Amino acid sequence: MSNPLNIFEGFYHLFSLNFDGFVTTFNNIPIEFTWFVFLVMVFTSILIFLKCFGEVGLYVYTSIAVIAANIQVLKIVKFSFFAEPVALGTILFASIFLCTDILAEYYGGNSARKNILISFLGFLLMTILMLFTIGFKPLDKITAGDNYSWALPLQDNLLGVFLPFPIFFIASMIAYLFSQFFDIWFFEKISEFTNKRFLWFRNNFSTIVSSLVDNTIFSVFAWIIFNPNPLDFNTVLFTFILGTYFLRIFIALFDTPFIYLAKYFLPNNHNE
């Protein structure tokens, strides 16, 4: 039976640059433990980027998170508390809401909106760059010979990761832009209504509602509007919209201490 304490062994492998050992170790740890460790690591990374680079650090983090999340959703895993396997990406997508809330709270709404545009364009550019990369004619067996035979599978590997399904790509980008801008608007409205009090409330409520908006828009566009074989609405509602939504609620509640801690991680030259 796997031991959750092997997490420490996994990080030892990571810091010693034994990446195979890290992956092997975490493959043998209960997935719920890995998920929670990843959650803590992601939110801690946001604070580190904030401390080191201020608002620019959150622009960088969000751009990376958008790209990584859209790759991570390609991996399907099985949690013990779900009847069916689910896609990863929930934590990274949810962490972006924390970034926008931190920016809106400590730097203003304009900085938060700039963050969304930068990350959106960053993901779009990354997609185009990788499409060009895949577009370069790959080696054939004769050209590769024995010396470069190891490179032959890489084209198919890149195709599997970076060739987006147009339906999901467009649905994801529509959902991302709409839900993130809505989150900023809603956060600011709650802030005005509460006279900038109850940060925990506006952070949690805006993120929980915006996450539902994100899930709903993506699922409706991907599985009904753009899908050549649309699913019935009940299936989309209960399987894709509400299926993992309680995880996003948990993440929204979990990020509360981090938005308060962000105040102490602001750069020393930040003018409040």
N, C-alpha and C positions, 0 to 999 in steps of 0.2 A: 504493500500500500504506500502511495507517495506521501512524503512528509512536507507540509507547507513550509517548514523551516529551511527547506532546500532553496527557498528564495534567496537567502544570503549566499549560498553557494553559487547561484545563478549570477548574482551581482559581482561576486569575486571573478567569475569567468569574464564578465563584461569588462571590468576594469583592467583585467590582465590581457584584454584583446583576444580572448578565446571565444569568438562569436559562436562557433559550432557548439562549444560547451554550454554557453548561455542558452541557446535555443533548445538544446537537448534537455537541459535541466528544467526549463520552464514548460516544455512539452509534457513533463512528468509531474507537474504540480496541478492541483485542482484549478480549473479555469476561473472559478470565482475569486481565488486568491490572486491569480495573475491580473484579473480585471481590476481588482481593488488597488493593487500595487501600481498598476499603470495609471489609474485615476489620480492617486496621490502624486505620482511623478509628474504628470501633466500639469496639474495645478501648481505644484511647486516650481516647475519650469517657468510658468507665467510670471511668478513673483521674481525669479532670478533675472529674466529678461527685462522686467520692469526696473529692477534695481540697477542693472548694468547700463541700460540704454534709454530709460524713460519711455515716453510714448512711442518712440521709434522701435523700441524693443518689442512692444505689443504689435506693431505693424508687421515686424518680421515674424514673430511667433504665429500670428493669425494666418499669414500667407503660407507658412510651412504647414500649419494645421489643416488648412483647406485642402492642400495638395495631398497630404498624408491621409486625411480622412477619406478622400475619394478613391485612394488606392486601397485603404484598409477595408472599405465596404465590400471589396471583392472576396474577402475571406469570410467563410461561414463557420461558426462554431456552435457547440452544443452546451448550454447552461443546464444545470440540474433542475432549475425551477421553470424552464420552458419546455413545453411539449415538443416543439419543433426547433431545429437549428435556426440561428439568427445571424445576421450580418454584423460585423464589427463596425466601428466608426462613430458610435454613439458618444463616447467620451470626448473625442476630438471635436466633433461638431458642437457638443454642449460647451466645451471650453471656450469656444469663440464667443458665446454669449457672455461669459465671464469677462473676457477681454473688452468687449464693447461696453459692458456696464462699468468696468473700472475706468475706461477712458471717458465715458459720459459723466461719471461722478467726479473725477479728479482733474480732467483736462477739458471737459465740455463736449457737447453734442457734436460739434463740427469735427473734432478729432475722432470721435467714434464713427462718424459717417465716412470720413476719409479712410479709416481703417478698413471698412467694408469694400470700398472701391479699389484700394490697393490690393487687397487679398483676392478680390474677384479677378482683376486684371492679371495678377500674378499667376493664378490658376489657369486662366485662359492662355497666357504666354507659355506656361509649362506644357500645356496640352499641345499647342502648335509646335513647340520645339521637339517634343517627343514624336509627334506625327512625322516631322521631317526626319528624325532619327530612324524611325521605322521605314521611312520612304527610301532611304539609301539602300541600293541593291545589296542583299546579303551575299556572303561567300557561298559558293556551291562546294560539293564534296571534292571536286577535282582541284579547284583553286586552293581550298583549305589544306588539302594533303594531310599528312600525319601531324605536322607541327601545329596547325590551327584547327584541328578537328573539334577541340573543346568549344570553339566559338559557334559551331553549327546550330546548337539548340537555342542560342540566345535570341535569335529573331523571333521564334515562336513564343519564347518567354516574354519578350517585350510586347508582342502583339496581345498576349493575354492580359497584360497589366495596363498598357497605355493606349490601346485602341478602344476608345469609349464607344459604348452603345449610344447612338445619337439621342434616342428617346430618354435614357437616364441622364445623359449629360445635360440636355436642355432642361429637363424637369428639375434636376439638382440645382442648376444655376438660377432658375426662376425662384425656386423655394428659398435658396440661400439669400438672394438679394431682398426679396420681399420680407422674409422673416427677420432678417437682421435689421433692416431699416425700421420695421415695425417695433422691434425690441427697443431700439433707441428712442423712438417716438413715445412708446408706452412708458418707458422708464422715466423720461423727462416729464410726462404728464402726471405720473404718480408723485414724482419729486415736487412738482408745483402744488399738487393737491395736499401733500403732507408737509409742505413748507420745509422740504429737505430733511425731514425727520424720518425715522424708521427705515434706515438703509436696508436692513435685512428684508423688510416687506417688499420694497420696490424691486430689489434684486431678485428675490424668489418669485414674486408674482409675475413680473415682466418676463422672466426666463421661462417659467412654466407655461404661460400663455403663448409666448413666442415659439416655444418648442412644439406645441400642438399645431400652431400655424404652419411651421416648417414641415412637420410630418404630414399634415393634411394636404398642403399644396403639392409636395413632391409625389405623394401617393396617388392623388387624383390625376395629376398630369401624366405620371409614368405608367399607371396601370389602367387608366380609363380614357383620358382625352387623347394622348399620343399613341396609345397601344393599338396595334392593328387588330388584336383580339382582346378587347376590353373585358376586364373582370366585372362581376356584379358588385354593386356598391357595398353590400353587407360584408363581402369577403375583404374588400379593400379597407373598410372601416375597422373590422375586428382583427384582421391579420396584420395589416401594414400600418395603419394609423395608430391604433391603440395597443398593438401587439407588444411593443417594447417601450411604450410611453411611460410606464411607471419607473423604468430605469432613468429616464430623463428627469422625472420628478425628483428621484433620489439624488441625482447628480446636482440638480438645481439647489436642493437643500444642503447638500454637502459642500457646495462652493461658498456658502455664507461666511464662514470664518476667513476665507481667502480674500473676499472683497474688503473686509475690515483690516486684515493684515496688509493689504496693498498700500494703505496709508503710510505704513512704516517702511515700505520698500520703495517709496518714491525717491528719486535721486535727490541728493542734497541740494542741488541747484533749482529744484522745483519750487515755483512760486505759487503758494496756495491762495 
